[in-house]
Amino acid sequence: MLKKTRFFAGRKPLSRALLFLGLMALGGMLWGGAPSALAQQGGKAAAPDYADQVKQLQKVIELQQRQLEAQQKQLEHQRQMLQSLQEQVGGLVKAGAKPAAVKEPQTAAAAKPAAKEPPNDWEGSFAVQGTKTRFALGGFAQLDVIHDSGAITTPGDFVTANIVTRGATKTQGSDGQTNFSVKATQLWFETRTPVEQGLLRTYLSMDFFANSQTTSPDIRLREAYGELTKFVLGGDLLAGQAWSTIWYTNAWPNILDYEGPSAEVGQRLPQVRWSRALNEGLTLKLGIESPGDHEIQGADVLSAWPDGVVSLEWLAGPLKFQGSAIVRDLRASQNNGPTENAVGWGLLANGNLGLPFLHPGDNLTFSIAYGQGMGSTINDSPPDAFYDSTNNSLEVLPVWGYYLAYEHKWTEALSSVILYGGLRVDNADNQPYDSYHSSQYSCVNLIWQPTSWWLLGGELLWGERVDKDGASGDDTRVQLTTKFTF
């Protein structure tokens, strides 16, 4: 028994079976052919062919053994391939994506190209099961504690046009007022879907500034648009409500006030925009935008044609710059009378200049704008034109504005901004005496952001509004802000 155990040890079941059959065959030949030979020779044994037969059987067994070993190697290779495929499928399931179909061997007929899979390198996104779309949610919860020493009718954001210039009441803050506001809180939703042309992106965002006259939060739609990359002539097509084509995100200073400088140019409008990179660092943007924000003093606004905007963005080392031009069709009618029209236009240059030679992270943001009939595109939103009922004419109002901000990085988490800007309108002779004429806006802050999800800061602001007749009002504001980003 011990010898039998050692002999069969380590052999595969099929190998054992074949070896057993071979031994049985050998035994049969030994027991079946021996008697006749012994009888013929009078009991003397002779083994003429047994050795050759044993050798032949051994060769057969060895050949079968080699075939079995080759089959075992093939089975082991297939088992490893199956295990690898199972691991890949398991990884895709954990990532929330559909597993790719197993590829069949290529034949003479070429297989159809596989459909594009959804982008899975978008951090924080989730797959929409059964589709190629991925989505993400985000935003922040923000609390502003604000104290004004002067009268202003927008307690949640510092709109210098709303500083009271005459007859300030206590409810407007003539004796000072303190407000707590969460109106700056935002929520956004974004999707990305790979399509034949490139990528389809949709974006929706909202805040709580529907009514800026109070600190009570009222939900407001900020942006709602879809964007398709590489759609026409290699450019990207955007349609929906978004920041105006004339607005430049890199020129926005790092401040806490939700409104920003009085001379900041750019509103969120329904539009159609096409943009294309002309070469490295140079991008062309063309926009057709809603004329619904036109401001005409003394008459009803009529909208015949959309605004046209062209912008050229230039990136060169530490400089991020955009130059823009806008053309507008201004129309108005008083008491359903004759329609008067005029052409409005404007030019804007703004951007950001890094100052690494002063300190890493330091930068300047700047903007300068001039035009006639472009007032409503600016933060303080003075009139684009004045309807002179005496002469039955529509007079476009020249306007120019600017601001300059310097940001300094004290540490990786601590920074400050100091900013000054102004806006001025050349009033028409027959405009009312209390019409908006000019404003000043300034601020300085200290912001601490120890993590990507939490910010704490304080800001001191001062602003002034001056009317056509010289009446003025000013306000000093202290704002403390904390923001939690998700």
ZICOR-V585815 format. One record per pair of residues at least 12 apart in sequence whose ideal C-beta (glycine too) atoms are under 8 Angstrom apart, sorted by the first residue. I is the first residue (numbers start at 0). GAP is how many residues later the second one is. Records with the same first field share a line. If there is no record, write none. Layout:
I = GAP ; GAP
//
This chain:
11 = 56 ; 60
13 = 54
14 = 50 ; 53
17 = 43 ; 46 ; 47 ; 50
18 = 42
21 = 35 ; 38 ; 39
24 = 32
25 = 27 ; 28 ; 31
28 = 21 ; 24
29 = 20
84 = 17
94 = 25 ; 32
95 = 30 ; 31
96 = 20 ; 21 ; 23 ; 30
97 = 19 ; 29 ; 31 ; 32
99 = 14 ; 17
100 = 13
114 = 17
115 = 16 ; 78 ; 79
116 = 15 ; 77
117 = 13 ; 14 ; 15 ; 16 ; 74 ; 75 ; 76
118 = 15 ; 73 ; 75 ; 80
119 = 14
121 = 12 ; 14 ; 70
123 = 12 ; 14
124 = 67
127 = 63
130 = 62
131 = 61 ; 62
132 = 58 ; 59 ; 60
133 = 57 ; 58 ; 59
134 = 54 ; 55 ; 56 ; 57
135 = 53 ; 54 ; 55
136 = 50 ; 51 ; 52
137 = 49 ; 50 ; 52 ; 347 ; 348
138 = 46 ; 47 ; 48 ; 49 ; 66 ; 346 ; 347
139 = 45 ; 46 ; 343 ; 344 ; 345 ; 346
140 = 41 ; 44 ; 342 ; 343 ; 345
141 = 40 ; 42 ; 43 ; 44 ; 339 ; 340 ; 341 ; 342
142 = 37 ; 38 ; 39 ; 338 ; 339 ; 340
143 = 12 ; 35 ; 36 ; 37 ; 38 ; 39 ; 40 ; 112 ; 114 ; 335 ; 336 ; 337
144 = 33 ; 34 ; 35 ; 334 ; 335 ; 336
145 = 32 ; 33 ; 34 ; 35 ; 331 ; 332 ; 333 ; 334
146 = 29 ; 30 ; 31 ; 32 ; 330 ; 331 ; 332
147 = 25 ; 28 ; 29 ; 30 ; 31 ; 327 ; 328 ; 329
148 = 27 ; 326 ; 327 ; 328
149 = 13 ; 14 ; 18 ; 23 ; 24 ; 26 ; 323 ; 324 ; 325 ; 326
150 = 12 ; 13 ; 17 ; 18 ; 21 ; 22 ; 23 ; 322 ; 324
151 = 12 ; 20 ; 21 ; 323 ; 325
152 = 19 ; 60
153 = 58 ; 59 ; 105
154 = 18 ; 22 ; 24 ; 26 ; 59 ; 60
155 = 23 ; 25 ; 27 ; 28 ; 53 ; 56 ; 58 ; 59 ; 102
156 = 26 ; 27 ; 52 ; 55 ; 100 ; 101 ; 102
157 = 99 ; 100 ; 101 ; 283 ; 303 ; 305 ; 317 ; 319 ; 321
158 = 53 ; 100 ; 103 ; 220 ; 221
159 = 102 ; 220 ; 263 ; 279 ; 280 ; 281 ; 303 ; 304 ; 305
160 = 101 ; 219 ; 220 ; 221 ; 275 ; 278 ; 304
161 = 303
162 = 276 ; 300 ; 301 ; 302 ; 310 ; 311 ; 312
163 = 309
164 = 269 ; 300 ; 301 ; 302 ; 306 ; 307 ; 308
165 = 268 ; 301 ; 305 ; 307
167 = 305
172 = 302
178 = 36
179 = 35
180 = 34 ; 36
181 = 26 ; 35
182 = 24 ; 25 ; 26 ; 29 ; 32 ; 34 ; 35 ; 75
183 = 23 ; 24 ; 25 ; 74
184 = 22 ; 23 ; 32
185 = 19 ; 20 ; 21 ; 36
186 = 18 ; 19
187 = 15 ; 16 ; 17 ; 18 ; 35
188 = 14 ; 15 ; 16
189 = 12 ; 13 ; 14
194 = 33
196 = 31 ; 32 ; 33 ; 34
197 = 30 ; 31 ; 32 ; 33
198 = 29 ; 30
199 = 26 ; 27 ; 28 ; 29
200 = 25 ; 26 ; 27 ; 28
201 = 23 ; 24 ; 25
202 = 20 ; 21 ; 22 ; 23 ; 24 ; 39
203 = 17 ; 19 ; 20
204 = 16 ; 17 ; 18 ; 19
205 = 13 ; 14 ; 15 ; 16
206 = 12 ; 13 ; 15
207 = 12
208 = 49
220 = 20
221 = 19 ; 46
222 = 17 ; 18 ; 19 ; 20 ; 45
223 = 16 ; 17
224 = 13 ; 14 ; 15 ; 16 ; 17
225 = 12 ; 13 ; 14
226 = 12
231 = 42
232 = 43
233 = 42
234 = 39 ; 40 ; 41
235 = 38 ; 39 ; 40
236 = 35 ; 36 ; 37
237 = 33 ; 34 ; 35 ; 36 ; 37
238 = 32 ; 33 ; 34
239 = 30 ; 31
240 = 27 ; 28 ; 29 ; 30
241 = 26 ; 27 ; 29 ; 31
242 = 23 ; 24 ; 25
243 = 22 ; 23 ; 24 ; 25 ; 27 ; 43 ; 45 ; 65 ; 133
244 = 26 ; 28 ; 40 ; 41 ; 42 ; 44 ; 64 ; 65 ; 66 ; 79
245 = 19 ; 20 ; 41 ; 63 ; 65 ; 78 ; 80 ; 100 ; 102 ; 131
246 = 18 ; 19 ; 20
247 = 18 ; 63 ; 65 ; 74 ; 76 ; 102 ; 103
249 = 70 ; 72 ; 101 ; 102 ; 115
250 = 69 ; 71 ; 99 ; 100 ; 101 ; 114 ; 115 ; 116
251 = 12 ; 113
252 = 112 ; 150 ; 152 ; 154 ; 164 ; 166
253 = 153 ; 161 ; 163 ; 193
254 = 150 ; 162 ; 164 ; 188 ; 190 ; 204
255 = 189 ; 191 ; 201 ; 202 ; 203 ; 223 ; 225
256 = 186 ; 202 ; 204 ; 220 ; 222
258 = 120
259 = 119
260 = 106 ; 118 ; 142 ; 144 ; 158 ; 160 ; 180
261 = 116 ; 117 ; 118 ; 139 ; 141 ; 159 ; 160 ; 161 ; 177 ; 178 ; 179 ; 201
262 = 104 ; 106 ; 115 ; 116 ; 117 ; 138 ; 139 ; 140 ; 158 ; 159 ; 160 ; 178
263 = 103 ; 114 ; 115 ; 139 ; 157
264 = 81 ; 83 ; 85 ; 102 ; 104 ; 109 ; 112 ; 113 ; 114 ; 136
265 = 111
266 = 26 ; 109 ; 110
268 = 20 ; 21 ; 23 ; 24
269 = 19 ; 20 ; 22
270 = 16 ; 17 ; 18 ; 19
271 = 15 ; 16
272 = 12 ; 13 ; 14 ; 15
273 = 12 ; 13
280 = 33 ; 34 ; 35
281 = 30 ; 31 ; 32 ; 33
282 = 29 ; 30
283 = 26 ; 27 ; 28
284 = 24 ; 25 ; 26 ; 27 ; 28
285 = 23 ; 24
286 = 20 ; 21 ; 22 ; 23 ; 24
287 = 18 ; 19 ; 20 ; 21
288 = 17 ; 18 ; 19 ; 20
289 = 16 ; 17
290 = 12 ; 13 ; 14 ; 15 ; 16 ; 37 ; 38
292 = 83 ; 84
293 = 34 ; 36 ; 82 ; 90
294 = 80 ; 81 ; 86 ; 87 ; 88 ; 89
295 = 34 ; 36 ; 87 ; 88 ; 89 ; 90 ; 91 ; 98
296 = 86 ; 88 ; 89 ; 90 ; 134 ; 135 ; 138
297 = 36 ; 88 ; 89 ; 90 ; 91
298 = 33 ; 34 ; 35 ; 41 ; 88 ; 90 ; 95
299 = 32 ; 33 ; 34
300 = 30 ; 31
301 = 29 ; 30 ; 31 ; 37
302 = 28
303 = 25 ; 27 ; 37
304 = 24
305 = 23
306 = 19 ; 20 ; 21 ; 22
307 = 18 ; 19 ; 20
308 = 15 ; 16 ; 17 ; 18
309 = 14 ; 15
310 = 12 ; 13 ; 14
311 = 12
316 = 37
317 = 35 ; 36 ; 37 ; 38 ; 45
318 = 32 ; 33 ; 34 ; 35
319 = 31 ; 32 ; 33
320 = 28 ; 29 ; 30
321 = 26 ; 27 ; 28 ; 29
322 = 24 ; 25 ; 26
323 = 23 ; 24 ; 25
324 = 20 ; 21 ; 22 ; 23
325 = 18 ; 19 ; 20 ; 22 ; 45 ; 48 ; 51
326 = 16 ; 17 ; 18
327 = 15 ; 16 ; 17 ; 45 ; 46 ; 56
328 = 12 ; 14 ; 15
329 = 12 ; 13 ; 14 ; 43 ; 54 ; 55 ; 64 ; 66
330 = 63
331 = 53 ; 55 ; 62
333 = 53 ; 55
336 = 55
337 = 54
339 = 47 ; 52 ; 53 ; 54
340 = 53
341 = 31 ; 43 ; 52 ; 53 ; 54
342 = 30 ; 53
343 = 27 ; 28 ; 29 ; 30 ; 40 ; 41 ; 52
344 = 26 ; 27 ; 28 ; 29
345 = 23 ; 24 ; 25 ; 26 ; 27 ; 28 ; 31
346 = 22 ; 23 ; 24
347 = 19 ; 20 ; 21
348 = 18 ; 19 ; 20
349 = 15 ; 16 ; 17 ; 18 ; 19
350 = 14 ; 15
351 = 12 ; 13 ; 14
352 = 13
357 = 50
358 = 49 ; 50
359 = 49
360 = 46 ; 48 ; 54
361 = 44 ; 45 ; 46 ; 47
362 = 43 ; 44
363 = 40 ; 41 ; 42 ; 43
364 = 38 ; 39 ; 40 ; 42
365 = 36 ; 37 ; 38 ; 39
366 = 34 ; 35 ; 36 ; 54
367 = 32 ; 33 ; 34
368 = 30 ; 31 ; 32 ; 33
369 = 28 ; 29 ; 30
370 = 27 ; 28 ; 29
371 = 24 ; 25 ; 26 ; 27
372 = 12 ; 23 ; 24
373 = 25
374 = 22 ; 24 ; 50
377 = 21 ; 23 ; 45
379 = 43 ; 56 ; 59
381 = 15 ; 17 ; 41 ; 43 ; 54
382 = 14 ; 42 ; 52 ; 53
383 = 12 ; 13
384 = 12
385 = 41 ; 42 ; 44 ; 45 ; 49
387 = 40 ; 42
389 = 40
390 = 39
394 = 33
396 = 28 ; 29 ; 30 ; 31
397 = 27 ; 28
398 = 24 ; 25 ; 26 ; 27
399 = 23 ; 24
400 = 20 ; 21 ; 22 ; 23
401 = 19 ; 20
402 = 16 ; 17 ; 18 ; 19 ; 38
403 = 15 ; 16 ; 17
404 = 12 ; 13 ; 14 ; 15
405 = 12 ; 13
412 = 35 ; 36 ; 37
413 = 32 ; 33 ; 34
414 = 31 ; 32 ; 34
415 = 28 ; 29 ; 30 ; 31
416 = 26 ; 27 ; 28 ; 30
417 = 25 ; 26
418 = 22 ; 23 ; 24 ; 25
419 = 20 ; 21 ; 22
420 = 19 ; 20 ; 21
421 = 16 ; 17 ; 18 ; 19
422 = 15 ; 16 ; 18
423 = 13 ; 14
424 = 12 ; 13
426 = 41
430 = 37
431 = 36
432 = 34 ; 35 ; 36
433 = 33 ; 34 ; 35 ; 37
434 = 32 ; 33
435 = 29 ; 31 ; 32
436 = 29 ; 30 ; 31
437 = 27 ; 28
438 = 24 ; 25 ; 26 ; 27
439 = 22 ; 23 ; 24
440 = 20 ; 22
441 = 19 ; 20 ; 21
442 = 16 ; 17 ; 18 ; 19
443 = 15 ; 16
444 = 12 ; 13 ; 14 ; 15
445 = 12 ; 13
451 = 33
452 = 31 ; 32 ; 33
453 = 28 ; 29 ; 30 ; 31
454 = 26 ; 27 ; 28 ; 30
455 = 25 ; 26 ; 27
456 = 23 ; 24 ; 25
457 = 20 ; 21 ; 22 ; 23
458 = 19 ; 20 ; 21 ; 22
459 = 16 ; 17 ; 18 ; 19
460 = 14 ; 15 ; 16 ; 17 ; 18
461 = 12 ; 13 ; 14 ; 15
462 = 12 ; 14
//
